[in-house]
Each structure stands twice: as structure tokens, then as C-alpha cells.
Amino acid sequence: MSRRWWLALLPVLALVCCVTGLAVGALAYAPLRERVLALLGLRPQILAAEMVPDDAILYISLSYNLQAQPGYETIRRAYLENPEVQRALKEWKDQLKKESEIDFDADIAPWIGPEIGLALFSTSPEALEQGRLPLALLIASRDHQKADAFLGRLRQLAEKEGGRVEARAHRGRSYQLLVSKEPQSPPLAIGRLGEFVVIAVTEEAFQRVADRAAGQGQSITASPRFRKVIQTLPAQSVMIAYLDYRELQKLFREALPRLQPGAPDPESVLGAQAPILQAVEGAGFAVELQAQGLRLQSIAVIDRAKVPQDLRASLDAPPISEALLGRIPENAFGFFQAARIGQGLRQSLEILRRNPEARRQLQDMEAALGIRLEEDLLAWMTGDLILAALPAPAGTPPEIPVGVSLWIGTDQPEAARAGLERMEDALAMMGVQVEESTRGRQAFRIVTAPTGERILAYTVDPEAVQMVFPADAFEGYYRPARAITGNPRFREIREQLPRQISSLFFLDTLALWDQIERWIPGAERATFREKVRPFLDPIRGIGIAGEATQGAEIQRGVLFIRIAPPGS
């Protein structure tokens, strides 16, 4: 098969993953307890995992039983009933039919089952060097006759493209090897193994699945690392993924000298951080459809016993202080907050200074600027860091699309003023000037470039150091009358994130879409409104948070996308 044919087939399979499941109802009955629970949406769909060897590096499973998800109605109303989305999907399917000569509705939809699995198997550095990636796609079949007809259609298309089709057998299971006329294109192995249609990028990958279908070896579900990851993720998920990070690191170390001769080994590049990454046993994520939108939870399993004692503190994540959220204006496009920024930066500097060359460069920089990073700057950074993007104030030059405000929490304002004065002295050597100004009772300082341009303004108060760009926006950004905590979209998203969080990212997408539309000129604005916004408008906000932990084996992060149907 030609590369064009294969590239055309991939979107077809992607379309299967993303769309068909929304129309699949009650599926083939199986008397096994776990299968029934999976079909009811009460367990992750990992039935295909039984056919994946236990040394697989990556496994992804997608469940099609979306009707059992709490957020199915939200997705249906927001996208499946959206005329613009329906039109785009129809055009996409028509184009796929033209490119690949596969009719999605006739050739794929009638047999597609409740689950798709994607597996990447362990391999050798030699195979990677030759471009042989052992990847297998497993698609559940609910009509084996129609599934076999689809495989026959693939064989016909391969021959039409000038490829060669070879009949093969392994463990008593027949399959076909589709060999492209283009030498650089890897052969595909296709066949049905029991309830799954299997399409593998290499013949070895197909045979690995056939071995498991014949009951040979252990499946990935028997792996302790796999079980630990999957059991930690939410049970009611439409998609799960597992990564055997330990095996991935091993393969990477072995393959790197062949793939990139002369490249430094990963341990030397990572330096003191290497032991932390080496302690990661596995990782994974799960996607849930909630009534308010889509939630993705990601985890990493860390063997803390393998982390040196002096590095274990860097694994712990203190909670953010939500009191500082009252300093962010309600109309902010978005912001990022990290807990106890000074503590985190000190830990990073301590690790960095263990490298002799990095330690020398830091010493040279401190000598040139006349400051001491830890004593003059980091010592007073006792609170959180917040960086927010805000609407630019009226009168701002058009080349400045947004304003920015930075807060660094502190309970040592006098030390902060002293440290920043030393920074002003260092900047003065470069021609930068700083002058005092006031707004009401609040004094602040304006930093001016050698060109005379006012760069930013900053102030120190009992709670935080605040820096504002552009400088003229200080009055509007300092202690706003209405804070982000009153933004309804922020409140909705915060409720979906962990109670104790160590970092927080929020994006008010609804406000951002409006602002982007205002930035777009003339006729292009109408095109954006008609062709793009129907896809964007249901997305009202995005939140990402890291869970605050102390001494935990599991590190967790959560992403939530607030989705609201039109008119809601």
C-alpha cells in the first residue's frame, strides 16, 4: 500500500474512535461479570488488554459505551446535534471515502464493537533503527462476518495500489501481510483474532497478539505495575492509557546510541534529577465524561525508596494559598498559580549547584549583578506565584494585545523591598531607570528602559510583590473591585478539581474566544464566527491542577474542560 493510502486510512480509524461509539447502543452480550460491568460503564474497557503481552510499553483503551457516562447528554447536545459539527463530519467522511475508497457507514459502522485497544510492544534497538515499530490496533467486532468483509476490502485496496498480499498463519490463526510497493513503507499484518480485528504495523506485533489469543504467556493485565496504575484511575472512564515507564527508559537507553550516535546518555543530561525519573514505575491517564464537561486524570507511580533521601522533599507538593486569588481581576483571560515558589526554586537551585559547571556559572552571574539569589530574592518569596493574562487597558498601543500581572506572595515585605533595591542597582548598570509614583495611598515603582519606554510597574505590600505590564495598567490591576473568585466559569471548574492542589491553571475560554474575534480583521472575523466558533463556543473554560501531596506514592494531575451546550 502507498503512503497516501495508509495516511488516508488512519483518519478513518480515528473517526471510528471519536464518533461511532456515540451511536452504538447495547452491544453483544457476554456472561462474564467484568465484561458486563465494563459494558455498563462501571469498569474501564480493558478487555482487549487480555490479548496484549505483559511486556507492552504502552496500552490505550477506548470504550464506546458512552451512553452510560454522566456527560453523554452534554456531548450530544454540544456537538452531535450541532449543525456545523454535523456538516464538518459529513465533509470529512466524504473526503475519507474519496481518498481511501472506504465507506465509513457501509464498511466500518456495521461491525464496530464496544472497545478499541492500541498497544506498543517492547522491541530491540535494531528494530527501532530499521523503523519497525511494533504497534497493534485491536478493534472489537460485534458482527464477525462484516468485520471479515472489511478486512477483505483492505486486501483489495492493497492490491489495487500495487501492493502484495501474502496469506500467513500463526498459532493456527490465519492472517494477511500487506506489503507495499514502496520499500520505505512497513508491511501491515491484518486479521481477526476471536472478537477483535487486529491491524499491526509489523508482523511480529500481530504474532504477539496471536500468541495471547492462543493463551500463550501472560497478558498485561497480570503486570503489577499495570494493575497499580489502572486501579488508581477512575473506574467509569471512556478512555484509559498505561505507560510502563521503566521499560520505556530501558529501551531508550539501549536505542539512543544507535539512533543518535555520540549523543550524551540521559543520566548525564538530567543530572541530579535522573534518580527521580528512574524511580517512576508507571504512568497513566483516564478520560471521563462528566455532566459539566470532560475530565482527564493523569497519574505517575513513584517508588520513593529509590529516590535519594535528599531529593525526596522535591516530590512533595504543598497546597496553594487560595487567598491570593482575590488579587486577580474577574475578567482575567487566565492565570497560573504555583505554591511556595521560593521553596521550589531553592530546591531546584540546590540540585543545579551539584553540577560543577552550573555552580560556576551561577557564581559568575551573581558576582556580575552584585546579588545573591537565595539571600536577596528567594528568601522573601515565602508564598505562591501567580501569573495572569488580562485585557489591556484602554489607550494601550495595539501592538500590546494583553496585559500581564505577576504576584509573589511574601510575609517579609521589608526583605522583599531590600532585595528588589539590589535588583534595581543591577539594572541601573544597564541603563534602566526606576522612579517612585503613587496611586491613592499605594506607592509603586515604574521601571523605564534606556529608550525611555515605561516597561512595568511594581509594588510591595504586606501580602505580595505585584508586577504589572504595561506600567500604565497598574491602577486597574491592583486590588480589583471584582476578583476571579466571582467568575462563574472559574467556580464551575474549581469544583471539578482536587480539594488540595499544589498548582492551578485556569483559562476563561469564552472570554478568550470573544477577544480573539475582536482581534481578527474584517471578513476574516465573519469566517471565524461562522466556521470556527460553533466548535469552540461549547468550551467555556479549562482548568489544570496538580494534587497537593506529602509522602505519597501516587502523583496526580487533573485537567477539566467545561462544556456547555448552546443555550444552556
C-alpha positions in Angstrom: 0.0 0.0 0.0 1.2 3.5 -0.7 1.9 6.0 2.0 -1.1 8.1 0.7 -3.5 5.1 1.2 -2.2 4.4 4.7 -2.4 8.1 5.7 -6.0 8.1 4.4 -6.9 5.0 6.4 -5.6 6.5 9.7 -8.2 9.3 9.8 -10.9 6.7 9.1 -9.8 4.7 12.2 -9.6 8.0 14.2 -13.1 8.8 13.1 -14.2 5.4 14.3 -12.6 6.1 17.7 -14.2 9.6 18.1 -17.6 9.3 16.5 -19.0 5.8 16.0 -19.2 5.0 19.7 -21.7 7.8 20.2 -24.2 5.9 18.1 -23.5 2.4 19.4 -26.2 1.2 21.9 -26.5 -2.1 23.7 -23.8 -4.4 22.3 -23.1 -8.1 22.2 -24.0 -10.0 25.4 -21.2 -11.8 27.3 -21.9 -13.7 30.5 -18.6 -12.6 32.2 -19.1 -10.4 35.2 -16.3 -7.9 34.3 -17.5 -7.7 30.7 -21.0 -6.8 31.8 -19.7 -4.2 34.3 -17.5 -2.7 31.5 -20.4 -2.5 29.1 -22.5 -0.8 31.8 -19.7 1.8 32.1 -18.9 0.7 35.7 -15.4 -0.6 34.8 -12.7 0.5 32.4 -12.9 -1.2 29.0 -9.7 -3.3 29.1 -10.9 -6.5 27.5 -8.5 -6.0 24.6 -5.7 -5.9 27.2 -6.2 -9.6 27.8 -4.7 -10.1 24.3 -1.7 -7.8 24.9 1.6 -9.3 26.2 2.7 -8.3 29.7 5.9 -6.5 28.4 3.9 -4.0 26.4 5.3 -0.5 26.9 2.1 1.4 26.1 -1.6 0.4 26.1 -4.6 2.7 25.4 -8.2 1.6 25.5 -11.2 3.5 24.3 -14.7 2.4 25.4 -17.7 3.1 23.1 -20.4 2.7 25.8 -20.7 6.5 26.1 -24.4 6.4 26.9 -23.5 5.1 30.4 -21.4 8.2 31.1 -22.9 11.1 33.1 -21.8 13.6 30.5 -23.1 11.8 27.4 -26.1 14.2 27.0 -23.8 17.2 27.3 -21.6 16.0 24.5 -24.6 15.0 22.4 -26.2 18.4 22.7 -23.0 20.4 22.4 -21.5 18.6 19.4 -23.5 15.8 17.9 -26.6 17.9 17.4 -24.6 21.0 16.3 -25.4 21.6 12.6 -21.9 22.9 11.9 -20.3 19.9 13.5 -22.5 17.6 11.6 -21.7 19.3 8.4 -17.9 19.2 9.1 -18.1 15.5 10.0 -20.0 14.7 6.8 -17.4 16.6 4.7 -14.7 14.7 6.5 -16.3 11.3 5.8 -16.9 12.2 2.2 -13.2 13.2 1.8 -12.1 10.0 3.5 -14.2 7.9 1.2 -12.7 9.7 -1.8 -9.1 9.3 -0.6 -9.3 5.7 0.8 -12.3 4.3 -1.1 -13.7 3.1 2.2 -17.3 4.0 3.0 -17.4 4.5 6.8 -21.2 3.9 7.1 -21.2 0.8 5.0 -17.7 -0.7 5.6 -17.0 0.1 9.3 -20.0 1.2 11.3 -22.0 -2.1 11.0 -19.4 -4.2 12.8 -17.5 -1.9 15.1 -17.7 -3.1 18.7 -17.5 -1.6 22.2 -13.8 -1.2 22.6 -10.6 -0.2 20.7 -7.2 -1.0 22.1 -3.8 0.3 21.0 -0.6 -1.4 22.1 3.1 -0.7 21.6 5.3 -3.7 22.4 8.8 -3.9 23.7 11.3 -4.3 20.9 15.0 -4.2 20.1 17.2 -1.2 19.3 17.9 -2.8 16.0 14.2 -2.9 15.1 13.8 0.8 16.0 16.8 1.7 13.9 15.2 0.0 10.9 11.9 1.8 11.5 10.0 -1.3 12.6 7.6 0.0 15.4 5.7 -2.9 16.9 2.3 -1.2 17.1 -1.0 -3.1 17.1 -4.6 -1.8 16.9 -7.3 -4.1 18.3 -10.9 -3.2 17.3 -13.8 -5.2 19.0 -16.2 -6.7 16.5 -19.9 -7.2 17.1 -20.5 -8.7 13.6 -17.7 -11.0 12.6 -19.0 -11.6 9.1 -19.0 -7.9 8.3 -15.6 -7.4 10.1 -14.1 -10.1 7.8 -15.7 -8.3 4.8 -13.9 -5.1 5.9 -10.6 -7.0 6.0 -11.3 -8.3 2.6 -11.8 -4.7 1.4 -8.4 -3.7 2.8 -6.8 -6.6 0.9 -8.5 -5.4 -2.4 -7.3 -1.9 -1.8 -3.8 -3.0 -1.2 -3.7 -5.0 -4.4 -5.2 -2.1 -6.3 -2.4 0.2 -5.0 0.2 -2.3 -6.5 1.0 -3.9 -3.2 1.3 -7.6 -2.5 -0.9 -9.7 -0.2 0.6 -12.8 1.4 -1.5 -15.3 3.3 0.1 -16.3 6.6 -0.7 -18.4 9.7 0.5 -18.4 13.3 -0.8 -20.5 16.2 -3.4 -21.9 13.9 -4.8 -18.3 13.2 -4.7 -17.1 9.6 -3.9 -13.5 8.7 -2.6 -11.5 5.7 0.5 -9.5 5.3 0.0 -6.4 3.1 3.3 -5.5 1.6 3.5 -2.0 0.0 5.2 -1.4 -3.3 7.1 1.4 -1.6 10.1 0.0 0.2 10.1 2.6 2.9 6.5 1.7 4.0 6.3 -1.0 6.6 4.1 -4.1 5.9 0.8 -4.3 7.6 -0.5 -7.6 9.2 -4.3 -7.8 9.4 -6.7 -10.4 10.6 -9.4 -11.2 13.1 -8.4 -12.9 16.3 -11.6 -14.0 18.1 -13.6 -10.9 18.9 -11.1 -8.4 17.7 -9.9 -7.2 14.3 -6.2 -6.7 14.6 -4.1 -4.3 12.4 -0.4 -4.4 13.2 2.4 -2.3 11.8 4.8 -5.2 11.9 4.2 -8.9 11.5 5.9 -9.6 14.8 3.4 -7.4 16.6 0.5 -9.3 15.1 2.0 -12.6 16.1 2.5 -11.3 19.7 -1.3 -10.7 19.8 -2.0 -14.1 18.2 0.2 -15.7 20.9 -2.0 -14.2 23.6 -5.2 -15.1 21.7 -4.0 -18.7 21.8 -3.4 -18.5 25.6 0.4 -18.2 25.4 2.3 -16.1 28.0 0.8 -13.6 30.4 -1.3 -10.6 29.5 -0.5 -7.0 30.5 -3.4 -7.3 33.0 -1.2 -9.6 35.1 1.5 -7.0 35.4 1.7 -5.5 38.9 2.6 -2.1 37.5 -0.3 -2.1 35.1 -2.8 -3.2 37.8 -1.5 -0.5 40.2 -2.0 2.2 37.6 -5.4 1.1 36.3 -6.8 0.5 39.8 -5.8 4.1 40.8 -7.6 5.6 37.8 -11.4 6.2 37.8 -13.4 3.1 37.0 -16.0 4.9 35.0 -13.8 6.1 32.1 -14.3 6.2 28.4 -10.5 6.1 27.8 -7.6 4.9 29.7 -3.9 4.8 29.0 -0.9 3.0 30.6 2.8 3.6 30.2 5.4 1.2 31.5 7.9 4.0 32.2 10.6 1.7 33.5 10.6 -0.4 30.2 10.5 2.8 28.1 13.6 4.2 29.9 15.4 0.9 29.4 14.6 0.8 25.6 15.5 4.5 25.3 18.9 3.9 26.9 19.7 0.9 24.7 18.4 2.5 21.4 19.9 6.0 21.8 23.5 5.1 20.8 22.1 3.6 17.6 19.6 6.2 16.7 21.8 9.2 17.6 25.5 8.2 17.8 27.5 10.4 20.0 24.5 11.8 22.0 25.1 12.1 25.7 23.4 9.5 27.9 20.1 10.6 29.5 21.6 10.4 33.1 24.3 13.0 32.3 21.7 15.3 30.7 19.3 15.1 33.6 22.0 15.4 36.2 20.7 15.2 39.7 17.1 14.8 38.5 17.9 11.4 37.0 17.2 9.4 40.1 13.7 10.8 40.4 12.8 9.8 36.8 14.4 6.4 37.3 12.1 5.9 40.3 8.9 6.3 38.1 7.5 2.8 37.7 4.5 3.6 35.6 2.1 6.3 34.4 -1.4 6.5 33.0 -4.4 8.7 32.4 -8.2 8.3 32.2 -10.8 10.4 30.5 -14.3 10.8 32.0 -17.4 12.4 30.6 -18.9 14.4 33.4 -22.2 16.3 33.4 -20.3 19.6 33.4 -17.7 18.5 30.8 -14.7 16.4 30.2 -12.2 15.4 32.9 -8.8 13.9 32.4 -6.8 12.4 35.4 -3.2 11.6 35.0 -1.0 9.7 37.5 2.6 8.6 38.0 3.6 5.8 40.3 6.9 6.6 42.0 9.0 4.2 44.1 10.1 6.7 46.7 12.5 4.1 48.2 14.6 4.5 45.1 14.8 8.3 45.4 17.8 9.5 47.4 16.8 10.9 50.8 18.0 14.4 50.0 15.8 14.5 46.9 12.6 13.2 48.3 11.4 16.6 49.5 11.2 17.7 45.9 8.5 15.0 45.4 6.2 16.6 47.9 3.8 19.3 46.8 2.4 21.8 49.3 -1.1 23.3 48.7 -1.6 26.7 47.1 -3.0 29.6 49.1 -6.4 30.5 47.6 -6.4 33.8 49.5 -4.3 35.3 46.7 -7.0 34.5 44.2 -8.7 37.6 45.5 -6.0 39.7 43.9 -6.8 38.5 40.3 -9.3 40.6 38.4 -12.6 38.8 37.5 -12.1 39.5 33.7 -8.7 37.8 33.5 -8.3 35.6 30.4 -6.4 33.1 32.5 -3.7 32.6 35.2 -1.2 30.1 36.5 -0.5 29.6 40.3 2.2 27.6 41.9 2.6 27.0 45.7 5.5 28.4 47.7 7.6 29.4 44.7 10.6 30.3 46.8 10.8 26.8 48.3 10.6 25.2 44.9 13.2 27.5 43.3 15.6 26.9 46.2 15.3 23.1 45.8 15.9 23.5 42.0 19.0 25.7 42.7 20.3 23.2 45.2 20.1 20.4 42.7 21.6 22.6 39.9 24.5 23.6 42.1 25.6 20.0 42.4 26.8 20.3 38.8 30.2 22.0 39.0 29.8 23.9 35.7 26.3 25.1 36.6 27.6 26.2 40.0 30.4 28.2 38.5 28.0 29.9 36.0 25.7 30.9 38.8 28.5 32.3 40.9 29.7 34.3 37.9 26.2 35.7 37.3 25.8 36.7 41.0 29.2 38.4 41.0 28.3 40.3 37.8 24.9 41.5 39.1 26.0 42.1 42.7 23.2 40.0 44.1 22.8 36.6 46.0 20.0 34.6 44.6 19.0 32.8 47.7 19.5 35.6 50.2 18.4 38.6 48.2 15.5 37.1 46.2 14.4 33.6 47.2 14.4 34.1 50.9 11.5 36.5 50.9 9.4 34.5 48.4 7.5 32.7 51.2 4.2 32.5 49.3 2.7 31.5 46.0 3.4 32.8 42.5 0.6 33.8 40.2 0.9 34.9 36.6 -2.2 36.3 35.0 -3.1 37.5 31.4 -5.6 40.4 31.5 -7.4 42.6 29.0 -5.1 45.5 28.0 -6.4 48.8 29.5 -7.9 51.5 27.2 -5.3 53.5 25.4 -2.8 50.7 25.2 -0.9 50.6 21.9 -2.4 47.9 19.5 0.9 46.0 19.5 0.3 45.1 23.1 -2.7 42.7 22.9 -2.9 41.7 26.6 -1.7 42.9 29.9 0.2 40.8 32.4 0.3 40.8 36.2 2.6 38.8 38.4 2.2 38.2 42.2 4.8 36.7 44.5 3.4 36.0 48.0 5.5 37.1 50.9 5.3 37.7 54.7 8.6 39.6 54.6 7.8 42.8 52.8 10.9 44.7 54.1 13.2 41.9 52.9 11.4 42.0 49.6 12.0 45.7 49.2 15.7 45.4 50.1 16.2 42.5 47.6 14.4 44.4 44.8 16.5 47.5 45.5 19.6 45.4 44.8 18.0 44.3 41.6 17.4 47.9 40.7 21.1 48.7 41.3 22.0 45.8 38.9 19.5 47.1 36.3 20.9 50.7 36.6 24.3 49.4 35.3 22.4 48.5 32.1 20.8 52.0 31.8 17.4 51.0 33.2 15.9 53.7 35.5 13.4 53.2 38.3 11.2 56.0 39.7 8.7 56.3 42.6 5.0 57.0 42.0 1.7 56.7 43.9 -1.9 55.8 43.2 -4.1 56.8 46.1 -2.3 55.5 49.2 -0.3 52.9 47.4 3.2 53.7 46.4 4.7 51.8 43.4 7.8 52.0 41.3 8.0 52.3 37.5 10.8 50.7 35.6 11.9 52.6 32.4 14.1 51.2 29.6 17.1 53.1 28.4 14.9 54.1 25.4 12.5 55.9 27.8 9.8 53.3 27.4 7.9 52.5 30.6 8.3 48.8 30.9 6.5 47.8 34.0 5.4 48.9 37.5 5.7 47.0 40.7 4.8 47.4 44.4 5.4 45.6 47.7 2.6 45.3 50.2 2.1 43.1 53.3 0.7 40.2 51.2 2.7 40.2 48.0 5.0 41.7 45.5 3.0 42.7 42.4 4.5 43.5 39.0 2.3 44.8 36.1 2.8 45.2 32.4 2.2 47.6 30.8 3.1 50.1 33.6 0.1 52.2 33.0 -2.2 49.3 33.8 -1.2 49.3 37.5 -4.2 51.1 38.8 -6.7 48.8 37.1 -4.8 45.6 38.0 -4.0 46.4 41.7 -6.6 45.1 44.2 -9.6 44.9 41.8 -13.1 45.5 43.0 -14.3 42.2 41.5 -12.0 39.1 41.7 -11.7 35.9 39.7 -13.4 34.1 42.5 -16.6 35.7 41.4 -16.2 34.5 37.8 -18.9 31.7 37.4 -16.8 29.8 34.9 -13.9 29.7 37.3 -16.1 28.5 40.1 -17.5 25.7 38.0 -14.1 24.5 37.1 -12.6 24.8 40.6 -15.4 22.4 41.9 -14.1 19.7 39.5 -10.5 19.8 40.6 -9.0 18.2 43.7 -9.7 19.9 47.0 -6.0 20.3 47.9 -3.9 21.4 44.9 -0.3 22.5 44.5 -0.7 24.2 41.2 -3.5 25.7 39.2 -4.0 26.8 35.6 -7.3 28.4 34.5 -8.3 29.7 31.1 -11.6 31.5 30.6 -12.0 30.3 27.0 -15.4 32.0 26.5 -13.8 35.4 27.2 -10.8 34.4 25.1 -12.9 33.4 22.0 -14.6 36.9 22.2 -11.3 38.6 22.4 -9.8 36.7 19.5 -12.8 37.6 17.4 -12.2 41.3 18.2 -8.6 40.9 17.1 -9.5 39.4 13.8 -9.9 41.9 11.0 -13.0 42.4 8.7 -14.1 39.5 6.5 -11.9 37.0 8.4 -13.9 37.8 11.5 -17.1 36.7 9.9 -15.4 33.4 8.7 -14.1 32.8 12.3 -17.6 33.4 13.7 -19.4 31.1 11.2 -16.9 28.3 10.7 -14.8 28.1 13.9 -16.9 29.3 16.8 -19.5 26.6 16.6 -16.7 24.2 17.5 -15.2 26.5 20.2 -18.3 28.0 21.9 -19.3 24.9 23.9 -15.9 25.0 25.6 -16.4 27.6 28.3 -13.3 27.1 30.4 -10.2 24.9 31.1 -8.6 24.1 34.4 -5.5 22.1 35.2 -4.3 21.3 38.7 -1.6 19.2 40.4 -2.7 17.5 43.6 -1.0 18.5 46.8 0.7 15.5 48.3 3.1 14.7 51.2 5.0 11.4 51.1 2.6 9.9 48.5 3.5 7.1 46.1 1.0 8.4 43.5 1.4 11.8 41.9 -1.8 13.1 40.3 -2.8 15.8 37.9 -6.3 16.7 36.7 -7.5 18.6 33.6 -11.1 19.7 33.3 -12.8 21.2 30.2 -16.1 22.9 31.0 -18.5 22.1 28.1 -22.0 23.7 27.9 -24.5 23.0 25.0 -25.8 26.1 23.1 -28.5 27.9 25.1 -27.5 26.4 28.4 
